[in-house]
């Protein structure tokens, strides 16, 4: 990784290029190899560059949908200024940053994924005027484009404001002017917190935590019912995820020779080739690691005869993610006990999926799946019945552990800020998308179960869209039934 000449600071860049009236010393990175920038080099770098402005751009695919989303938000908060930031780069270590991911609220309303962007809806007439504030292209006159650590020659070209307007269908302005405008703003204001400290500081005397939370909750609930564009993106994510699972099955022999990391890297390749990234840290849990719900260290051995619990999802370029789990026999065949436990989870998932339909209570699929698992636990003698008693006391949770699903969309746990009455106590509607993912987990140190159960974890998870007449399994390309899984694995490894 190359070192930029000086830190990412446009004022320092201007000084280095001789753009300020009073020359200032160049603030260099410690141990940098160049002592400074000569006036001649600074002048040379300002000219001789071709015009690369992009013209006659087509709007992004979701532009019409984002306009509808902004209109719905406007109608909910008439007369109030609304501020939705995309967020800033976050430092990973020293002078390196994590890959940027725009805030869900900002991307949902604009389709843009730029760091430091801010959407502002200003009251106008009976609605709002939307403006997206962005960093313009790097300045070539003051040297920013090559001297700043975030300049174009270091991190790549940004869209110009004119280009952004064409792509997003929203007027665009320079975000560096926004803090002062917000400090001068009058009237009621709300901001989505937690993404941009500078923007929040500019509004510190104009907003309240309670009112800002109402904005965040509204945006979370607005995402519950997906539009046609979103459903298409979720299907893309599931299709790519299915191919990623196939990739993993084909290299299980290599994973046995190395570790769970080989599985993680294999799936990640598919996510980066076909999408933006993984939607969350992949869980590549072999053997007893499958009993740890969020095992993301992925540094353990992969052994023939054990199970692999793979929970992973591709995130599309528009930031919609799949969330799928399969529990696979590493050697291609379930043992008798593994299959008994697997079939119990499969039957529970079947019951859960059948309960997903318009008009049903959100909790219905969870209750249906938990009942099946509890029946099996009682049948196996692992917990004393009757079933109703176990469910009432929640005793099955020692081995089922988690809820049976969650909303899915731009966040893997989508709509998380929604009101309880609108989410888990709510009713399913066409266009909602949720996971159905029951599991059974017998910890390696659980002395309440027979020894042969210990260290076995099974989860099966699919992404289910509520339709007008029931549901559709978006991840149905991956087999679920035990015999189908074995046949699928055999075809992939022998082909």
C-alpha positions in Angstrom: 0.0 0.0 0.0 1.5 3.3 -1.1 1.9 6.3 1.2 0.3 9.6 0.3 2.5 12.6 0.5 0.6 14.4 3.3 -2.4 13.7 5.4 -5.9 14.1 4.0 -6.5 17.8 4.6 -7.5 20.1 1.8 -6.1 23.2 3.6 -2.7 21.5 3.8 -3.0 20.5 0.2 -3.7 24.0 -0.8 -0.7 25.2 1.2 1.5 22.6 -0.5 0.4 23.7 -3.9 1.1 27.4 -3.2 -2.6 28.3 -3.3 -2.7 30.3 -0.1 -1.4 33.8 0.0 1.0 33.1 2.9 3.1 30.1 2.3 3.0 27.6 5.1 5.3 24.6 5.8 4.1 21.3 4.4 2.9 19.0 7.1 4.4 15.6 6.1 3.7 12.1 7.2 6.4 11.1 9.6 9.1 9.0 7.8 7.7 10.0 4.3 10.3 9.7 1.5 9.6 13.1 -0.1 10.7 16.3 1.8 8.0 18.5 0.1 6.5 19.7 -3.1 8.3 22.2 -5.3 6.4 25.2 -6.7 7.2 23.9 -10.2 5.7 20.4 -9.5 2.6 22.0 -7.9 2.1 24.1 -11.0 2.8 21.2 -13.3 0.1 19.1 -11.6 -2.6 21.7 -12.2 -2.7 21.3 -16.0 -2.6 18.8 -18.8 -5.6 16.7 -17.7 -8.4 15.6 -20.1 -12.0 16.5 -19.4 -13.5 13.4 -17.9 -17.0 14.8 -17.0 -19.7 12.2 -17.7 -22.7 13.5 -19.5 -26.2 12.2 -20.4 -26.2 9.7 -17.6 -29.2 7.5 -17.0 -30.8 7.5 -13.6 -29.9 4.6 -11.3 -32.4 1.7 -11.4 -34.0 2.5 -8.1 -34.4 6.3 -8.7 -38.2 6.2 -9.1 -38.5 4.0 -6.0 -36.3 6.3 -3.8 -38.4 9.3 -4.9 -41.5 7.5 -3.7 -39.8 6.7 -0.4 -38.9 10.4 0.1 -42.4 11.4 -0.7 -43.8 9.0 2.0 -41.3 10.4 4.5 -42.2 14.0 3.6 -45.9 13.3 4.2 -45.1 11.9 7.6 -43.1 14.9 8.8 -44.6 18.0 7.1 -43.1 21.3 8.0 -39.9 19.8 9.5 -36.4 19.7 8.2 -35.1 16.2 7.9 -31.4 15.4 7.9 -30.2 11.9 6.9 -26.3 11.4 6.7 -24.5 8.5 5.0 -21.7 8.4 7.5 -18.0 8.8 7.5 -15.0 6.6 7.0 -13.9 4.7 10.1 -10.3 4.1 11.1 -9.2 0.5 11.2 -5.7 1.1 12.4 -3.4 4.1 12.2 -4.1 5.6 8.7 -6.1 2.8 7.2 -9.9 2.7 7.1 -12.6 0.1 7.0 -14.4 -0.3 3.7 -17.2 2.2 3.7 -20.8 1.2 3.9 -23.4 3.9 3.7 -26.0 4.1 6.4 -29.1 2.1 5.5 -31.5 5.1 6.0 -29.4 7.2 3.6 -29.0 4.5 0.9 -32.7 3.6 1.1 -33.8 7.2 0.4 -31.2 8.1 -2.2 -29.7 5.0 -3.8 -26.3 6.7 -3.2 -23.4 5.0 -1.3 -20.9 7.9 -1.0 -19.2 8.6 2.3 -19.8 12.0 3.9 -23.1 12.4 1.9 -26.1 14.0 3.6 -29.8 14.0 2.4 -31.7 17.1 3.5 -35.5 17.4 3.1 -36.4 21.1 3.6 -40.0 22.1 4.1 -41.5 23.7 1.0 -45.1 24.4 0.4 -47.1 21.3 1.1 -44.1 19.0 1.1 -40.3 19.1 1.0 -37.5 20.0 -1.3 -34.8 17.3 -1.3 -31.1 18.1 -1.7 -28.2 15.6 -1.5 -25.0 17.1 -0.2 -21.9 15.4 -1.4 -18.2 15.9 -1.8 -17.5 17.3 -5.3 -14.7 15.9 -7.4 -11.2 16.4 -6.1 -9.9 19.9 -6.7 -7.1 20.0 -9.3 -6.3 23.6 -8.8 -5.2 23.3 -5.1 -3.7 19.9 -5.5 -6.2 18.0 -3.4 -6.7 15.3 -6.1 -3.1 14.1 -5.6 -2.0 15.4 -2.3 -4.9 14.5 -0.1 -5.1 10.9 1.2 -8.7 10.9 0.0 -7.9 12.5 -3.3 -8.8 11.1 -6.7 -5.4 9.7 -7.4 -5.3 7.8 -4.1 -8.8 6.4 -3.8 -10.4 6.8 -7.2 -12.7 9.2 -8.9 -15.9 10.6 -7.3 -18.9 11.7 -9.3 -19.2 15.4 -9.9 -22.2 17.1 -8.4 -23.8 17.4 -11.9 -23.3 13.7 -12.5 -24.8 12.8 -9.1 -27.9 14.9 -9.9 -28.4 12.9 -13.1 -27.9 9.5 -11.5 -29.9 10.1 -8.3 -32.6 12.5 -9.6 -31.9 14.8 -6.7 -30.3 18.3 -6.8 -26.7 18.0 -5.4 -24.7 20.6 -3.5 -21.3 20.7 -1.8 -21.5 19.0 1.6 -18.7 21.2 2.9 -21.1 24.1 3.0 -23.8 22.2 4.9 -22.7 22.4 8.5 -22.9 26.2 8.4 -26.3 26.1 6.7 -27.6 23.8 9.4 -26.3 26.0 12.2 -28.3 28.9 10.7 -31.4 26.8 10.1 -34.7 27.7 11.8 -37.8 25.7 12.6 -38.1 22.1 13.7 -35.3 19.7 12.6 -34.8 16.0 13.0 -31.6 14.0 12.2 -30.7 10.3 12.0 -28.1 10.0 14.7 -25.0 7.9 14.9 -23.5 8.4 11.5 -21.9 11.9 11.2 -20.7 13.7 14.3 -20.0 17.0 12.5 -23.6 17.2 11.2 -25.0 16.4 14.6 -22.7 19.0 16.2 -24.1 21.6 13.8 -27.6 20.7 15.0 -26.9 20.3 18.7 -29.2 23.1 19.8 -32.0 22.3 17.4 -32.8 18.6 17.9 -33.9 16.3 20.7 -33.2 12.6 21.1 -36.8 11.8 21.4 -37.8 13.5 18.1 -34.8 12.0 16.3 -35.7 8.6 17.5 -39.1 9.0 16.0 -37.5 9.7 12.6 -35.3 6.6 12.9 -38.3 4.4 13.9 -40.4 5.7 11.0 -37.6 4.9 8.5 -37.2 1.4 10.0 -40.9 0.6 9.7 -41.1 2.0 6.2 -38.7 -0.7 5.1 -40.9 -3.5 6.3 -42.8 -3.9 3.0 -40.5 -4.2 0.1 -41.3 -2.7 -3.3 -40.7 -4.6 -6.6 -37.1 -3.3 -6.9 -36.2 -4.5 -3.5 -37.8 -8.0 -4.0 -35.7 -8.3 -7.2 -32.5 -7.4 -5.3 -33.3 -9.9 -2.5 -33.8 -12.6 -5.1 -30.4 -11.7 -6.7 -28.8 -11.9 -3.3 -30.3 -15.4 -2.7 -29.3 -16.7 -6.1 -25.7 -15.5 -5.7 -25.7 -17.0 -2.2 -26.8 -20.4 -3.5 -23.9 -20.3 -5.9 -21.6 -19.5 -3.0 -22.8 -22.5 -1.1 -22.1 -24.7 -4.2 -18.6 -23.2 -4.3 -18.0 -24.3 -0.7 -19.2 -27.8 -1.2 -16.8 -28.2 -4.1 -13.8 -27.4 -1.9 -14.6 -29.1 1.3 -11.6 -31.4 0.8 -9.3 -28.3 0.7 -11.0 -27.0 3.9 -10.3 -30.3 5.6 -6.6 -29.8 4.7 -6.6 -26.2 6.1 -9.4 -24.8 8.3 -12.8 -23.1 8.3 -11.0 -20.1 6.9 -10.9 -21.8 3.5 -14.7 -22.0 3.6 -15.0 -18.3 4.6 -12.6 -17.2 1.8 -14.4 -19.4 -0.8 -17.8 -17.8 -0.1 -16.3 -14.3 0.1 -15.0 -14.7 -3.4 -18.5 -15.3 -4.7 -19.8 -12.4 -2.7 -17.2 -10.0 -4.1 -17.5 -11.2 -7.7 -21.3 -11.0 -7.9 -22.1 -8.5 -5.2 -20.8 -5.8 -3.0 -19.7 -7.9 -0.1 -21.0 -10.4 2.4 -24.0 -9.0 4.2 -22.5 -10.0 7.6 -19.6 -12.0 8.9 -19.9 -15.5 7.5 -20.4 -18.3 10.1 -18.4 -21.2 8.9 -18.8 -23.5 11.9 -17.5 -27.0 11.7 -18.0 -29.7 14.4 -18.8 -28.3 17.9 -18.4 -24.7 16.7 -21.8 -25.2 15.1 -23.3 -24.8 18.6 -21.9 -21.3 18.9 -24.6 -19.1 17.3 -22.4 -16.4 15.8 -19.1 -18.3 15.3 -17.2 -15.9 13.0 -13.6 -16.7 14.1 -13.7 -19.4 11.5 -10.3 -20.8 12.5 -11.2 -24.3 13.5 -10.6 -27.7 11.9 -12.9 -29.2 9.3 -13.2 -32.9 9.9 -14.8 -35.7 8.0 -17.7 -37.1 10.0 -18.6 -33.8 11.5 -21.3 -31.3 10.4 -20.6 -27.9 8.8 -23.1 -25.1 9.8 -22.7 -22.5 7.1 -24.6 -19.3 7.7 -23.7 -16.7 5.0 -25.3 -14.2 2.6 -24.2 -12.2 -0.4 -25.0 -8.4 -0.3 -25.9 -7.0 -3.7 -24.4 -3.8 -5.2 -27.4 -2.0 -3.9 -26.9 -3.3 -0.4 -29.7 -5.9 -0.1 -28.5 -9.1 1.6 -29.5 -12.7 1.7 -29.2 -14.7 5.0 -29.1 -18.4 4.4 -28.0 -21.4 6.6 -27.4 -25.0 5.6 -26.0 -27.7 7.9 -24.0 -30.1 5.7 -22.3 -33.4 6.4 -18.6 -32.8 5.6 -18.1 -36.3 4.2 -21.4 -36.0 2.3 -23.5 -38.4 4.4 -25.4 -37.7 7.7 -24.8 -40.2 10.5 -28.0 -41.7 12.0 -28.0 -39.3 14.9 -27.1 -36.3 12.8 -29.9 -37.1 10.5 -32.4 -37.5 13.4 -31.5 -34.1 14.7 -31.4 -32.6 11.2 -34.9 -34.0 10.4 -36.3 -32.5 13.5 -35.0 -29.1 12.5 -36.3 -29.6 8.9 -39.7 -30.5 10.2 -39.7 -27.4 12.4 -38.7 -25.2 9.5 -41.5 -26.7 7.3 -44.0 -25.8 10.0 -42.6 -22.3 10.4 -42.6 -21.6 6.6 -46.2 -22.9 6.4 -47.2 -20.3 9.0 -45.9 -17.4 6.9 -48.8 -15.8 5.0 -50.6 -12.5 4.8 -52.8 -11.8 7.8 -50.9 -14.2 10.1 -49.3 -12.9 13.3 -45.6 -12.3 13.0 -45.0 -14.6 15.9 -46.9 -17.5 14.3 -44.0 -19.0 12.4 -41.8 -18.9 15.5 -44.4 -20.6 17.6 -45.0 -23.3 15.0 -41.3 -24.1 14.7 -40.7 -24.1 18.5 -43.6 -26.5 19.0 -42.2 -29.1 16.6 -38.7 -28.9 18.2 -40.2 -29.1 21.7 -42.2 -32.2 20.7 -38.9 -33.9 19.5 -37.0 -32.9 22.7 -39.8 -34.5 24.8 -39.9 -37.5 22.6 -36.2 -38.0 22.9 -36.4 -37.8 26.7 -34.2 -34.7 26.9 -36.8 -32.6 28.7 -39.8 -33.8 30.7 -43.2 -33.1 29.2 -45.9 -32.4 28.6 -45.1 -30.2 25.6 -47.4 -27.3 26.7 -45.6 -27.2 30.1 -42.2 -27.0 28.4 -43.3 -24.3 26.0 -44.9 -22.2 28.8 -41.7 -22.3 30.9 -39.5 -22.0 27.8 -37.4 -25.0 28.8 -36.8 -25.9 25.2 -34.7 -22.8 24.9 -31.7 -24.6 26.5 -31.3 -26.2 23.0 -33.2 -23.9 20.6 -31.6 -20.8 22.0 -32.8 -18.1 19.5 -35.9 -16.7 17.8 -36.9 -18.5 14.7 -36.3 -15.5 12.3 -36.2 -11.8 11.7 -37.0 -9.2 9.0 -34.5 -9.1 6.1 -33.6 -6.3 3.6 -30.8 -3.8 3.5 -29.8 -4.8 7.0 -29.5 -8.5 7.8 -31.7 -7.8 10.9 -33.8 -5.3 9.0 -36.3 -2.9 10.5 -34.6 -3.3 13.9 -35.7 0.1 15.3 -39.4 -0.5 14.5 -41.9 -0.4 17.3 -42.6 -3.8 18.9 -46.3 -3.5 18.1 -45.4 -3.0 14.4 -42.9 -5.8 14.3 -43.0 -8.9 16.5 -46.5 -8.1 17.7 -47.6 -7.1 14.2 -49.3 -8.9 11.3 -47.6 -10.1 8.1 -48.3 -8.3 4.8 -47.5 -9.1 1.2 -44.0 -7.7 0.4 -42.5 -8.4 3.8 -39.4 -10.6 3.8 -38.2 -12.6 6.8 -36.0 -15.5 7.6 -37.2 -18.8 9.0 -34.3 -20.5 10.8 -35.0 -22.9 13.6 -32.1 -24.8 15.2 -31.0 -27.3 17.8 -27.7 -26.9 19.6 -26.2 -29.4 22.0 -23.2 -27.9 23.6 -20.1 -30.0 24.0 -20.2 -29.5 27.8 -23.9 -30.1 28.2 -24.2 -33.0 30.7 -28.0 -33.1 30.5 -27.9 -34.8 27.1 -26.4 -38.2 26.1 -22.8 -37.9 25.2 -23.4 -38.7 21.5 -25.5 -35.5 21.2 -22.8 -33.2 22.5 -21.1 -30.9 20.0 -23.9 -31.3 17.4 -25.5 -28.0 16.1 -28.0 -27.8 13.3 -29.7 -24.8 11.8 -31.7 -24.5 8.5 -32.5 -21.0 7.3 -34.3 -19.6 4.3 -35.4 -16.2 3.1 -39.2 -16.1 2.8 -41.2 -13.5 1.0 -44.8 -12.9 2.0 -47.0 -13.0 -1.1 -50.7 -12.3 -1.8 -51.6 -15.9 -1.5 -49.0 -17.3 0.9 -45.2 -17.1 0.6 -42.3 -17.7 -1.7 -38.9 -19.2 -0.7 -36.3 -16.9 -2.3 -33.5 -19.3 -1.4 -35.3 -22.4 -2.6 -32.4 -23.1 -5.1 -30.6 -24.7 -2.2 -31.9 -28.2 -1.1 -33.1 -28.6 2.4 -34.3 -32.2 2.9 -31.5 -34.5 4.2 -31.6 -36.9 1.2 -31.7 -34.0 -1.2 -28.7 -32.4 0.5 -26.7 -35.6 0.2 -27.6 -36.0 -3.5 -26.8 -32.4 -4.2 -23.4 -32.6 -2.5 -22.6 -35.9 -4.3 -23.4 -34.3 -7.7 -21.2 -31.3 -7.0 -18.2 -33.2 -5.7 -18.3 -36.0 -8.4 -19.1 -33.8 -11.3 
